[in-house]
């Protein structure tokens, strides 16, 4: 993983993206602190894709009742 200052990443963004497309990863530093990483998109593994499809299929066949047995506060775990 290469380290690049934010100002340099901004000035040379096209070059950074070209290197990322070739598999390189960058750690972006701003004022001496790491603030971001730029890395290639990872392809989903087969297990993830299969689990997603299984969930979507189950949701397609799930009956929509329109009944809500929870409150907004319970949904957002508000206790006040």
C-alpha positions as CSV (number, residue, x, y, z in Angstrom):
1,X,0.0,0.0,0.0
2,X,1.3,3.4,-1.0
3,X,0.9,6.5,1.2
4,X,0.0,9.7,-0.5
5,X,-0.7,13.2,0.9
6,X,-4.3,14.4,0.2
7,X,-3.0,17.4,-1.7
8,X,-0.9,15.1,-4.0
9,X,-3.8,12.7,-4.4
10,X,-6.0,15.6,-5.5
11,X,-3.4,17.0,-8.0
12,X,-2.7,13.6,-9.5
13,X,-6.1,11.9,-9.1
14,X,-6.1,10.5,-12.7
15,X,-2.7,8.8,-12.0
16,X,-3.9,7.5,-8.6
17,X,-7.0,6.0,-10.3
18,X,-4.9,4.4,-13.0
19,X,-2.7,2.7,-10.4
20,X,-5.8,1.6,-8.4
21,X,-7.3,0.0,-11.5
22,X,-4.0,-2.0,-11.7
23,X,-4.5,-3.3,-8.2
24,X,-2.6,-0.7,-6.1
25,X,-4.0,0.6,-2.8
26,X,-3.4,4.1,-1.4
27,X,-3.5,5.4,2.2
28,X,-4.4,9.1,2.0
29,X,-2.8,11.3,4.7
30,X,-4.1,14.8,5.6
31,X,-2.1,16.9,8.1
32,X,-0.1,13.8,9.1
33,X,-3.2,11.6,9.9
34,X,-4.7,8.8,7.8
35,X,-8.1,9.9,6.5
36,X,-9.0,7.5,3.7
37,X,-7.9,4.5,1.7
38,X,-8.4,4.2,-2.1
39,X,-8.4,0.6,-3.3
40,X,-9.8,-1.5,-6.1
41,X,-13.4,-2.6,-5.8
42,X,-13.6,-6.2,-4.5
43,X,-15.8,-8.6,-6.3
44,X,-18.5,-10.2,-4.2
45,X,-17.7,-13.8,-3.3
46,X,-20.2,-16.6,-4.4
47,X,-21.5,-17.1,-0.8
48,X,-22.4,-13.4,-0.5
49,X,-24.2,-13.5,-3.8
50,X,-26.1,-16.7,-3.0
51,X,-27.1,-15.4,0.4
52,X,-28.4,-12.2,-1.2
53,X,-30.4,-14.1,-3.8
54,X,-31.9,-16.4,-1.1
55,X,-33.0,-13.4,1.0
56,X,-34.5,-11.6,-2.0
57,X,-36.4,-14.8,-3.0
58,X,-37.8,-15.1,0.5
59,X,-38.9,-11.5,0.6
60,X,-40.6,-11.8,-2.8
61,X,-42.8,-14.6,-1.4
62,X,-43.4,-13.0,2.0
63,X,-47.0,-11.9,2.7
64,X,-47.4,-8.2,3.1
65,X,-49.8,-7.6,5.9
66,X,-49.3,-3.9,6.5
67,X,-49.5,-4.6,10.3
68,X,-46.8,-3.0,12.4
69,X,-46.3,-4.4,15.9
70,X,-43.5,-2.1,16.9
71,X,-43.2,1.6,17.6
72,X,-40.9,4.1,16.0
73,X,-39.0,4.5,19.3
74,X,-38.6,0.7,19.5
75,X,-37.3,0.7,15.9
76,X,-34.6,3.3,16.8
77,X,-34.1,1.9,20.3
78,X,-35.2,5.1,22.0
79,X,-35.8,4.7,25.7
80,X,-37.1,8.1,26.6
